[in-house]
Amino acid sequence: MRRGGRLSVAVAAAMVLTMGAPAQANPDRLRVMSLDQCGDQYALALAPDDRLALSPRADDPDSWMREAAVGHRRIRPTLEAAVGFRPDVVIRYWGGDARLLARLEAGGARIVTIEDATDFDGVRANIRAAARGLGAIPRGEALIGRMDGRLRDATPAAAAPRSALYLTAGGFTAGRGTLVDAVFRAAGLTNLAAPGFAPVSVERIALFPPALFVLGFFDQVRGDWRGPGRHPVVRAAAKGRVAASLPAASLTCPAWFAADAAWMLKARG
């Protein structure tokens, strides 16, 4: 047997032996492993007192809970890391391939998957599902209450409707059927984009500039720094027409802080 084959067998055997055995110290604390940055947000908000193993991106600038991530363990989302950590619960949005998830589940871990959300009802469902999986239902309901409070604060007073185009530094927009559109509606804005996600050409903006822009991900100075959204023609068209520039951290995950994006849109607009 080749060395790689021996290593795979050893890892699988270690997983059977170690993941099936309960942790002895502080048994009331769950061992929670996050497989991606979105999972990090839910783990930090709902299980801050448990033993967390967060993704390497937990404290990146586009992480909403980056300050809370300080001091927590970071591990790569691999089978070897899981064998060493022995998670009780694994939380993820997109992270982890089918083989890894199957191995984790076979080892006794509970898998909690955050689903795509196109509105705030979908976000509420995500929070409740994650809270159930983490045994943190009261925290989940409190988080929903906070989100709903932000949405109430974002609701504008009766005024003439305003229309705007959402634009990322990479030159994409988001229309109906997206969480960005739900953010627009919560802040009283009409979305000018067609349904779904689509690129926006520099030529279209030059010829038909919208009355207002809502920018997203422009705070990531190293991200898409040559993207269409940063083109000089687009900058000229947007001058004096930016209702708000939303931070990437408020837009990277279908989570409660989308309501903060709506609140910021109202406050800055």
Phi and psi restraints in degrees (value plus and minus 20) as a CYANA .aco file:
   2 ARG   PHI     -91.9   -51.9
   2 ARG   PSI     140.9   180.9
   3 ARG   PHI     -77.1   -37.1
   3 ARG   PSI     -61.7   -21.7
   4 GLY   PHI     -81.5   -41.5
   4 GLY   PSI     -57.4   -17.4
   5 GLY   PHI     -87.6   -47.6
   5 GLY   PSI     -60.0   -20.0
   6 ARG   PHI     -83.5   -43.5
   6 ARG   PSI     -59.3   -19.3
   7 LEU   PHI     -83.9   -43.9
   7 LEU   PSI     -62.0   -22.0
   8 SER   PHI     -82.8   -42.8
   8 SER   PSI     -62.0   -22.0
   9 VAL   PHI     -84.6   -44.6
   9 VAL   PSI     -60.8   -20.8
  10 ALA   PHI     -84.0   -44.0
  10 ALA   PSI     -61.8   -21.8
  11 VAL   PHI     -83.5   -43.5
  11 VAL   PSI     -65.6   -25.6
  12 ALA   PHI     -81.3   -41.3
  12 ALA   PSI     -62.5   -22.5
  13 ALA   PHI     -85.0   -45.0
  13 ALA   PSI     -61.2   -21.2
  14 ALA   PHI     -83.3   -43.3
  14 ALA   PSI     -55.6   -15.6
  15 MET   PHI     -86.0   -46.0
  15 MET   PSI     -61.9   -21.9
  16 VAL   PHI     -82.2   -42.2
  16 VAL   PSI     -61.3   -21.3
  17 LEU   PHI     -95.5   -55.5
  17 LEU   PSI     -58.3   -18.3
  18 THR   PHI    -115.4   -75.4
  18 THR   PSI     -57.7   -17.7
  19 MET   PHI     -95.2   -55.2
  19 MET   PSI     -45.9    -5.9
  20 GLY   PHI     -98.1   -58.1
  20 GLY   PSI     -34.0     6.0
  21 ALA   PHI    -112.2   -72.2
  21 ALA   PSI     112.6   152.6
  22 PRO   PHI     -90.6   -50.6
  22 PRO   PSI     125.3   165.3
  23 ALA   PHI     -86.5   -46.5
  23 ALA   PSI     120.7   160.7
  24 GLN   PHI    -108.9   -68.9
  24 GLN   PSI     -58.4   -18.4
  25 ALA   PHI    -102.5   -62.5
  25 ALA   PSI     118.8   158.8
  26 ASN   PHI      25.0    65.0
  26 ASN   PSI      45.3    85.3
  27 PRO   PHI     -85.0   -45.0
  27 PRO   PSI     -38.1     1.9
  28 ASP   PHI     -97.0   -57.0
  28 ASP   PSI     -34.1     5.9
  29 ARG   PHI    -112.8   -72.8
  29 ARG   PSI     107.0   147.0
  30 LEU   PHI     -95.0   -55.0
  30 LEU   PSI     131.2   171.2
  31 ARG   PHI    -120.3   -80.3
  31 ARG   PSI      90.4   130.4
  32 VAL   PHI    -132.5   -92.5
  32 VAL   PSI     102.7   142.7
  33 MET   PHI    -131.2   -91.2
  33 MET   PSI     107.5   147.5
  34 SER   PHI    -122.7   -82.7
  34 SER   PSI     115.7   155.7
  35 LEU   PHI    -118.3   -78.3
  35 LEU   PSI     -25.5    14.5
  36 ASP   PHI    -180.4  -140.4
  36 ASP   PSI     155.7   195.7
  37 GLN   PHI     -84.4   -44.4
  37 GLN   PSI     -55.3   -15.3
  38 CYS   PHI     -86.9   -46.9
  38 CYS   PSI     -61.9   -21.9
  39 GLY   PHI     -78.3   -38.3
  39 GLY   PSI     -56.3   -16.3
  40 ASP   PHI     -76.7   -36.7
  40 ASP   PSI     -62.9   -22.9
  41 GLN   PHI     -82.6   -42.6
  41 GLN   PSI     -65.2   -25.2
  42 TYR   PHI     -88.2   -48.2
  42 TYR   PSI     -60.5   -20.5
  43 ALA   PHI     -82.9   -42.9
  43 ALA   PSI     -64.6   -24.6
  44 LEU   PHI     -87.3   -47.3
  44 LEU   PSI     -56.7   -16.7
  45 ALA   PHI     -97.8   -57.8
  45 ALA   PSI     -56.6   -16.6
  46 LEU   PHI    -121.6   -81.6
  46 LEU   PSI     -41.3    -1.3
  47 ALA   PHI    -155.1  -115.1
  47 ALA   PSI      29.1    69.1
  48 PRO   PHI     -86.4   -46.4
  48 PRO   PSI     -41.6    -1.6
  49 ASP   PHI    -115.2   -75.2
  49 ASP   PSI     -23.7    16.3
  50 ASP   PHI    -106.7   -66.7
  50 ASP   PSI     157.6   197.6
  51 ARG   PHI    -106.0   -66.0
  51 ARG   PSI      88.9   128.9
  52 LEU   PHI    -123.8   -83.8
  52 LEU   PSI     117.0   157.0
  53 ALA   PHI    -139.6   -99.6
  53 ALA   PSI      83.9   123.9
  54 LEU   PHI    -115.0   -75.0
  54 LEU   PSI     145.6   185.6
  55 SER   PHI     -94.3   -54.3
  55 SER   PSI     143.1   183.1
  56 PRO   PHI     -82.0   -42.0
  56 PRO   PSI     -36.2     3.8
  57 ARG   PHI    -117.4   -77.4
  57 ARG   PSI      -7.3    32.7
  58 ALA   PHI     -81.7   -41.7
  58 ALA   PSI     -49.8    -9.8
  59 ASP   PHI    -133.0   -93.0
  59 ASP   PSI       0.4    40.4
  60 ASP   PHI     -87.0   -47.0
  60 ASP   PSI     139.1   179.1
  61 PRO   PHI     -78.1   -38.1
  61 PRO   PSI     -46.5    -6.5
  62 ASP   PHI    -114.0   -74.0
  62 ASP   PSI      -0.1    39.9
  63 SER   PHI    -118.7   -78.7
  63 SER   PSI     101.7   141.7
  64 TRP   PHI     -82.0   -42.0
  64 TRP   PSI     -58.3   -18.3
  65 MET   PHI    -119.7   -79.7
  65 MET   PSI       9.9    49.9
  66 ARG   PHI     -81.3   -41.3
  66 ARG   PSI     -55.1   -15.1
  67 GLU   PHI     -89.1   -49.1
  67 GLU   PSI     -57.7   -17.7
  68 ALA   PHI     -89.1   -49.1
  68 ALA   PSI     -40.5    -0.5
  69 ALA   PHI     -95.2   -55.2
  69 ALA   PSI     -37.4     2.6
  70 VAL   PHI     -80.0   -40.0
  70 VAL   PSI     110.9   150.9
  71 GLY   PHI      72.1   112.1
  71 GLY   PSI     -31.1     8.9
  72 HIS   PHI    -109.0   -69.0
  72 HIS   PSI     132.0   172.0
  73 ARG   PHI     -85.2   -45.2
  73 ARG   PSI     123.6   163.6
  74 ARG   PHI    -139.7   -99.7
  74 ARG   PSI     114.2   154.2
  75 ILE   PHI    -159.9  -119.9
  75 ILE   PSI     133.5   173.5
  76 ARG   PHI     -96.2   -56.2
  76 ARG   PSI     126.1   166.1
  77 PRO   PHI     -98.6   -58.6
  77 PRO   PSI      50.5    90.5
  78 THR   PHI    -143.9  -103.9
  78 THR   PSI     143.6   183.6
  79 LEU   PHI     -82.8   -42.8
  79 LEU   PSI     -61.7   -21.7
  80 GLU   PHI     -80.6   -40.6
  80 GLU   PSI     -62.0   -22.0
  81 ALA   PHI     -85.2   -45.2
  81 ALA   PSI     -58.2   -18.2
  82 ALA   PHI     -85.5   -45.5
  82 ALA   PSI     -59.2   -19.2
  83 VAL   PHI     -78.6   -38.6
  83 VAL   PSI     -61.8   -21.8
  84 GLY   PHI     -92.2   -52.2
  84 GLY   PSI     -53.8   -13.8
  85 PHE   PHI    -108.3   -68.3
  85 PHE   PSI     -51.1   -11.1
  86 ARG   PHI      37.6    77.6
  86 ARG   PSI      43.6    83.6
  87 PRO   PHI     -89.7   -49.7
  87 PRO   PSI     124.9   164.9
  88 ASP   PHI    -103.6   -63.6
  88 ASP   PSI     -57.4   -17.4
  89 VAL   PHI    -151.9  -111.9
  89 VAL   PSI     117.1   157.1
  90 VAL   PHI    -137.8   -97.8
  90 VAL   PSI     108.0   148.0
  91 ILE   PHI    -140.2  -100.2
  91 ILE   PSI     118.2   158.2
  92 ARG   PHI    -174.5  -134.5
  92 ARG   PSI     139.0   179.0
  93 TYR   PHI    -131.5   -91.5
  93 TYR   PSI     -84.3   -44.3
  94 TRP   PHI    -139.8   -99.8
  94 TRP   PSI     -33.6     6.4
  95 GLY   PHI     -90.2   -50.2
  95 GLY   PSI     129.1   169.1
  96 GLY   PHI      69.4   109.4
  96 GLY   PSI     108.7   148.7
  97 ASP   PHI    -106.6   -66.6
  97 ASP   PSI     153.3   193.3
  98 ALA   PHI     -80.4   -40.4
  98 ALA   PSI     -57.8   -17.8
  99 ARG   PHI     -86.1   -46.1
  99 ARG   PSI     -64.3   -24.3
 100 LEU   PHI     -81.5   -41.5
 100 LEU   PSI     -65.6   -25.6
 101 LEU   PHI     -83.2   -43.2
 101 LEU   PSI     -59.9   -19.9
 102 ALA   PHI     -83.9   -43.9
 102 ALA   PSI     -61.7   -21.7
 103 ARG   PHI     -84.2   -44.2
 103 ARG   PSI     -63.2   -23.2
 104 LEU   PHI     -81.2   -41.2
 104 LEU   PSI     -65.3   -25.3
 105 GLU   PHI     -85.8   -45.8
 105 GLU   PSI     -59.4   -19.4
 106 ALA   PHI     -84.0   -44.0
 106 ALA   PSI     -49.0    -9.0
 107 GLY   PHI    -101.8   -61.8
 107 GLY   PSI     -19.3    20.7
 108 GLY   PHI      83.2   123.2
 108 GLY   PSI     -19.7    20.3
 109 ALA   PHI     -97.7   -57.7
 109 ALA   PSI     124.5   164.5
 110 ARG   PHI    -111.1   -71.1
 110 ARG   PSI     105.8   145.8
 111 ILE   PHI    -116.7   -76.7
 111 ILE   PSI     104.2   144.2
 112 VAL   PHI    -134.0   -94.0
 112 VAL   PSI      98.2   138.2
 113 THR   PHI    -128.7   -88.7
 113 THR   PSI     105.2   145.2
 114 ILE   PHI    -101.9   -61.9
 114 ILE   PSI     106.6   146.6
 115 GLU   PHI    -112.5   -72.5
 115 GLU   PSI     137.9   177.9
 116 ASP   PHI     -80.5   -40.5
 116 ASP   PSI     122.9   162.9
 117 ALA   PHI    -148.3  -108.3
 117 ALA   PSI     115.2   155.2
 118 THR   PHI    -128.0   -88.0
 118 THR   PSI     -21.5    18.5
 119 ASP   PHI    -176.3  -136.3
 119 ASP   PSI     158.2   198.2
 120 PHE   PHI     -96.3   -56.3
 120 PHE   PSI     -41.0    -1.0
 121 ASP   PHI     -84.0   -44.0
 121 ASP   PSI     -58.4   -18.4
 122 GLY   PHI     -84.9   -44.9
 122 GLY   PSI     -57.5   -17.5
 123 VAL   PHI     -85.2   -45.2
 123 VAL   PSI     -62.9   -22.9
 124 ARG   PHI     -79.4   -39.4
 124 ARG   PSI     -60.9   -20.9
 125 ALA   PHI     -83.0   -43.0
 125 ALA   PSI     -60.2   -20.2
 126 ASN   PHI     -81.5   -41.5
 126 ASN   PSI     -67.0   -27.0
 127 ILE   PHI     -81.0   -41.0
 127 ILE   PSI     -64.7   -24.7
 128 ARG   PHI     -86.5   -46.5
 128 ARG   PSI     -59.2   -19.2
 129 ALA   PHI     -85.0   -45.0
 129 ALA   PSI     -64.3   -24.3
 130 ALA   PHI     -86.1   -46.1
 130 ALA   PSI     -59.6   -19.6
 131 ALA   PHI     -84.4   -44.4
 131 ALA   PSI     -59.7   -19.7
 132 ARG   PHI     -83.2   -43.2
 132 ARG   PSI     -65.6   -25.6
 133 GLY   PHI     -84.7   -44.7
 133 GLY   PSI     -49.1    -9.1
 134 LEU   PHI    -117.3   -77.3
 134 LEU   PSI     -17.6    22.4
 135 GLY   PHI      44.0    84.0
 135 GLY   PSI      17.8    57.8
 136 ALA   PHI    -151.4  -111.4
 136 ALA   PSI      27.4    67.4
 137 ILE   PHI     -79.1   -39.1
 137 ILE   PSI     -64.9   -24.9
 138 PRO   PHI     -79.9   -39.9
 138 PRO   PSI     -60.4   -20.4
 139 ARG   PHI     -83.1   -43.1
 139 ARG   PSI     -58.4   -18.4
 140 GLY   PHI     -83.1   -43.1
 140 GLY   PSI     -64.6   -24.6
 141 GLU   PHI     -86.2   -46.2
 141 GLU   PSI     -55.2   -15.2
 142 ALA   PHI     -85.7   -45.7
 142 ALA   PSI     -57.2   -17.2
 143 LEU   PHI     -87.0   -47.0
 143 LEU   PSI     -60.0   -20.0
 144 ILE   PHI     -83.7   -43.7
 144 ILE   PSI     -61.3   -21.3
 145 GLY   PHI     -80.5   -40.5
 145 GLY   PSI     -60.5   -20.5
 146 ARG   PHI     -84.7   -44.7
 146 ARG   PSI     -63.5   -23.5
 147 MET   PHI     -81.2   -41.2
 147 MET   PSI     -65.7   -25.7
 148 ASP   PHI     -84.4   -44.4
 148 ASP   PSI     -53.4   -13.4
 149 GLY   PHI     -84.8   -44.8
 149 GLY   PSI     -61.0   -21.0
 150 ARG   PHI     -83.1   -43.1
 150 ARG   PSI     -60.1   -20.1
 151 LEU   PHI     -84.8   -44.8
 151 LEU   PSI     -59.0   -19.0
 152 ARG   PHI     -83.2   -43.2
 152 ARG   PSI     -60.8   -20.8
 153 ASP   PHI     -86.5   -46.5
 153 ASP   PSI     -47.4    -7.4
 154 ALA   PHI    -100.1   -60.1
 154 ALA   PSI     -37.6     2.4
 155 THR   PHI     -85.0   -45.0
 155 THR   PSI     101.4   141.4
 156 PRO   PHI     -97.3   -57.3
 156 PRO   PSI     135.8   175.8
 157 ALA   PHI     -88.0   -48.0
 157 ALA   PSI     138.8   178.8
 158 ALA   PHI     -75.0   -35.0
 158 ALA   PSI     104.4   144.4
 159 ALA   PHI    -178.4  -138.4
 159 ALA   PSI     151.4   191.4
 160 ALA   PHI     -83.0   -43.0
 160 ALA   PSI     115.3   155.3
 161 PRO   PHI     -83.2   -43.2
 161 PRO   PSI     125.3   165.3
 162 ARG   PHI    -138.9   -98.9
 162 ARG   PSI     127.1   167.1
 163 SER   PHI    -135.7   -95.7
 163 SER   PSI     127.8   167.8
 164 ALA   PHI    -171.5  -131.5
 164 ALA   PSI     138.8   178.8
 165 LEU   PHI    -130.9   -90.9
 165 LEU   PSI     106.8   146.8
 166 TYR   PHI    -101.1   -61.1
 166 TYR   PSI     115.5   155.5
 167 LEU   PHI    -164.8  -124.8
 167 LEU   PSI     109.5   149.5
 168 THR   PHI    -114.8   -74.8
 168 THR   PSI     144.8   184.8
 169 ALA   PHI     -80.8   -40.8
 169 ALA   PSI     -48.9    -8.9
 170 GLY   PHI     -98.9   -58.9
 170 GLY   PSI     -22.7    17.3
 171 GLY   PHI      68.7   108.7
 171 GLY   PSI       4.4    44.4
 172 PHE   PHI    -129.6   -89.6
 172 PHE   PSI     136.5   176.5
 173 THR   PHI    -148.5  -108.5
 173 THR   PSI     151.4   191.4
 174 ALA   PHI    -160.6  -120.6
 174 ALA   PSI     106.6   146.6
 175 GLY   PHI    -131.5   -91.5
 175 GLY   PSI    -172.4  -132.4
 176 ARG   PHI     -78.8   -38.8
 176 ARG   PSI     127.9   167.9
 177 GLY   PHI      65.0   105.0
 177 GLY   PSI      -5.4    34.6
 178 THR   PHI    -147.9  -107.9
 178 THR   PSI     140.1   180.1
 179 LEU   PHI     -87.6   -47.6
 179 LEU   PSI     -49.9    -9.9
 180 VAL   PHI     -79.9   -39.9
 180 VAL   PSI     -61.2   -21.2
 181 ASP   PHI     -83.8   -43.8
 181 ASP   PSI     -58.3   -18.3
 182 ALA   PHI     -82.9   -42.9
 182 ALA   PSI     -57.3   -17.3
 183 VAL   PHI     -83.1   -43.1
 183 VAL   PSI     -64.1   -24.1
 184 PHE   PHI     -77.3   -37.3
 184 PHE   PSI     -70.5   -30.5
 185 ARG   PHI     -83.5   -43.5
 185 ARG   PSI     -56.9   -16.9
 186 ALA   PHI     -84.4   -44.4
 186 ALA   PSI     -50.4   -10.4
 187 ALA   PHI    -113.9   -73.9
 187 ALA   PSI     -14.3    25.7
 188 GLY   PHI      60.4   100.4
 188 GLY   PSI       1.5    41.5
 189 LEU   PHI    -123.4   -83.4
 189 LEU   PSI     126.5   166.5
 190 THR   PHI    -114.0   -74.0
 190 THR   PSI     110.8   150.8
 191 ASN   PHI    -105.9   -65.9
 191 ASN   PSI     105.6   145.6
 192 LEU   PHI    -103.2   -63.2
 192 LEU   PSI     -31.6     8.4
 193 ALA   PHI     -99.5   -59.5
 193 ALA   PSI     133.9   173.9
 194 ALA   PHI     -90.1   -50.1
 194 ALA   PSI     144.1   184.1
 195 PRO   PHI     -76.9   -36.9
 195 PRO   PSI     127.4   167.4
 196 GLY   PHI      61.5   101.5
 196 GLY   PSI    -187.6  -147.6
 197 PHE   PHI    -122.2   -82.2
 197 PHE   PSI     120.8   160.8
 198 ALA   PHI    -179.3  -139.3
 198 ALA   PSI     133.4   173.4
 199 PRO   PHI     -94.2   -54.2
 199 PRO   PSI     133.6   173.6
 200 VAL   PHI    -139.9   -99.9
 200 VAL   PSI     105.2   145.2
 201 SER   PHI     -99.8   -59.8
 201 SER   PSI     130.2   170.2
 202 VAL   PHI     -80.8   -40.8
 202 VAL   PSI     -57.2   -17.2
 203 GLU   PHI     -82.8   -42.8
 203 GLU   PSI     -61.7   -21.7
 204 ARG   PHI     -82.7   -42.7
 204 ARG   PSI     -62.4   -22.4
 205 ILE   PHI     -86.9   -46.9
 205 ILE   PSI     -57.4   -17.4
 206 ALA   PHI     -85.2   -45.2
 206 ALA   PSI     -60.0   -20.0
 207 LEU   PHI    -103.4   -63.4
 207 LEU   PSI     -55.1   -15.1
 208 PHE   PHI    -151.9  -111.9
 208 PHE   PSI      47.8    87.8
 209 PRO   PHI     -87.7   -47.7
 209 PRO   PSI     114.3   154.3
 210 PRO   PHI     -91.6   -51.6
 210 PRO   PSI     142.5   182.5
 211 ALA   PHI     -87.3   -47.3
 211 ALA   PSI     -54.1   -14.1
 212 LEU   PHI    -158.1  -118.1
 212 LEU   PSI     128.1   168.1
 213 PHE   PHI    -135.1   -95.1
 213 PHE   PSI     124.5   164.5
 214 VAL   PHI    -138.5   -98.5
 214 VAL   PSI      96.2   136.2
 215 LEU   PHI    -114.3   -74.3
 215 LEU   PSI     126.8   166.8
 216 GLY   PHI    -156.2  -116.2
 216 GLY   PSI     120.1   160.1
 217 PHE   PHI      51.3    91.3
 217 PHE   PSI      -8.0    32.0
 218 PHE   PHI     -96.0   -56.0
 218 PHE   PSI     -34.2     5.8
 219 ASP   PHI     -96.5   -56.5
 219 ASP   PSI     -32.4     7.6
 220 GLN   PHI    -104.9   -64.9
 220 GLN   PSI      67.7   107.7
 221 VAL   PHI     -84.3   -44.3
 221 VAL   PSI     -44.8    -4.8
 222 ARG   PHI    -115.4   -75.4
 222 ARG   PSI     -23.9    16.1
 223 GLY   PHI    -116.8   -76.8
 223 GLY   PSI     107.8   147.8
 224 ASP   PHI      31.8    71.8
 224 ASP   PSI      21.3    61.3
 225 TRP   PHI     -89.0   -49.0
 225 TRP   PSI     -33.1     6.9
 226 ARG   PHI    -133.0   -93.0
 226 ARG   PSI      -4.6    35.4
 227 GLY   PHI     -88.1   -48.1
 227 GLY   PSI     139.8   179.8
 228 PRO   PHI     -76.7   -36.7
 228 PRO   PSI     -50.9   -10.9
 229 GLY   PHI     -84.9   -44.9
 229 GLY   PSI     -39.4     0.6
 230 ARG   PHI    -120.4   -80.4
 230 ARG   PSI     -13.9    26.1
 231 HIS   PHI     -82.7   -42.7
 231 HIS   PSI     123.0   163.0
 232 PRO   PHI     -75.3   -35.3
 232 PRO   PSI     -55.2   -15.2
 233 VAL   PHI     -85.4   -45.4
 233 VAL   PSI     -59.9   -19.9
 234 VAL   PHI     -88.7   -48.7
 234 VAL   PSI     -62.3   -22.3
 235 ARG   PHI     -78.4   -38.4
 235 ARG   PSI     -61.7   -21.7
 236 ALA   PHI     -86.3   -46.3
 236 ALA   PSI     -60.0   -20.0
 237 ALA   PHI     -87.8   -47.8
 237 ALA   PSI     -51.7   -11.7
 238 ALA   PHI    -106.6   -66.6
 238 ALA   PSI     -31.2     8.8
 239 LYS   PHI     -78.4   -38.4
 239 LYS   PSI     103.5   143.5
 240 GLY   PHI      56.7    96.7
 240 GLY   PSI     -15.1    24.9
 241 ARG   PHI    -143.1  -103.1
 241 ARG   PSI      -7.0    33.0
 242 VAL   PHI    -109.1   -69.1
 242 VAL   PSI      91.3   131.3
 243 ALA   PHI     -89.8   -49.8
 243 ALA   PSI     -58.0   -18.0
 244 ALA   PHI    -187.7  -147.7
 244 ALA   PSI     131.5   171.5
 245 SER   PHI    -134.7   -94.7
 245 SER   PSI      87.1   127.1
 246 LEU   PHI    -104.5   -64.5
 246 LEU   PSI     114.5   154.5
 247 PRO   PHI     -87.0   -47.0
 247 PRO   PSI     127.1   167.1
 248 ALA   PHI     -76.6   -36.6
 248 ALA   PSI     -55.2   -15.2
 249 ALA   PHI     -81.7   -41.7
 249 ALA   PSI     -43.6    -3.6
 250 SER   PHI    -106.6   -66.6
 250 SER   PSI     -24.5    15.5
 251 LEU   PHI    -143.5  -103.5
 251 LEU   PSI     -21.7    18.3
 252 THR   PHI    -107.6   -67.6
 252 THR   PSI     -25.1    14.9
 253 CYS   PHI    -172.9  -132.9
 253 CYS   PSI     120.9   160.9
 254 PRO   PHI     -95.1   -55.1
 254 PRO   PSI      62.8   102.8
 255 ALA   PHI    -160.3  -120.3
 255 ALA   PSI     159.2   199.2
 256 TRP   PHI     -80.7   -40.7
 256 TRP   PSI     -47.6    -7.6
 257 PHE   PHI     -95.5   -55.5
 257 PHE   PSI     -21.9    18.1
 258 ALA   PHI     -80.7   -40.7
 258 ALA   PSI     -49.8    -9.8
 259 ALA   PHI     -87.6   -47.6
 259 ALA   PSI     -51.5   -11.5
 260 ASP   PHI     -86.6   -46.6
 260 ASP   PSI     -54.7   -14.7
 261 ALA   PHI     -82.8   -42.8
 261 ALA   PSI     -61.7   -21.7
 262 ALA   PHI     -83.6   -43.6
 262 ALA   PSI     -61.4   -21.4
 263 TRP   PHI     -83.9   -43.9
 263 TRP   PSI     -62.9   -22.9
 264 MET   PHI     -84.4   -44.4
 264 MET   PSI     -56.8   -16.8
 265 LEU   PHI     -83.2   -43.2
 265 LEU   PSI     -61.9   -21.9
 266 LYS   PHI     -88.3   -48.3
 266 LYS   PSI     -65.8   -25.8
 267 ALA   PHI     -85.9   -45.9
 267 ALA   PSI     -59.9   -19.9
 268 ARG   PHI    -105.3   -65.3
 268 ARG   PSI     -39.3     0.7
